[in-house]
Amino acid sequence: MRTAAIVVAYRSESTLRACLDALASSGVDEVVVWDNSPDLPAGDVLDGTMTDVVRVATDGTNRGFGAGVNRAAALVPDADAVVLVNPDCIVDREAVRALVDGVRDPRTGVVGVRAVSPSGEPLVSGGARPSLVKETLASLGLDRLVPRRLRQRILATGVVGGGSRELGLSMQAGPPIELDWVSGCCLAVRREVFDAVGGFDEDYFLYFEDVDLCLRVRDLGFRVMLLRDVEVLHFESTSTGPAGKSTHYRRGYGTYLDRHASRLAASAARLVGVAR
């Protein structure tokens, strides 16, 4: 199975080189870096090296993450599997092999892996359909009042509701599980499935485009799986910053609600300031 990795970069110089060094030795056939940066081209980070494995492309316009992936994917039409890797994510050969093996299964369209922070703390790597309750609590910062490891255990019990159990399970090591979505920080999608759903919805600029893609893959009858026994390192949000993340997150959630929720839910989310 010919495999191409896609990295969408935006002012990612602090982590991009480490990401590409790992990908270049991971066994993928090609790496395409789509550069959304207006002032620091990814090519400057590469400094002319690894050109036999990695190539950089751009159209000079930042249309967002999903649009970048779509344009990079068009450059590798012969790839049977596409592995998406954030520039602040470090993968190894084992992770890539597991991802590609996962999408070989004709029942499966998308496969993700469990992400951990540099300190070893587990990160949310997938879940059920987003709920207004969970997003409201997160927007108020109430979830940050609980230590992350304790939060993980609470979520996994399901007592909070709103799909919390799936979020908690995505942070725990264990056997593979089927979820509604997996994180776009590191996932594989079989090319025929990616093409069948039309790639990413470019109305999303950043955040929730991975949720949307996975839900549309599930609507076609394919599974979305999370491999909880495979870890990748994720530095998280190195190119957005807290303020930018909040703005993009609310806009992404608003687009998600317009696509997948009722008008009442979308209106309620915007009324309380969770979505834009």
Disulfide bonds with the S-S distance in Angstrom:
none
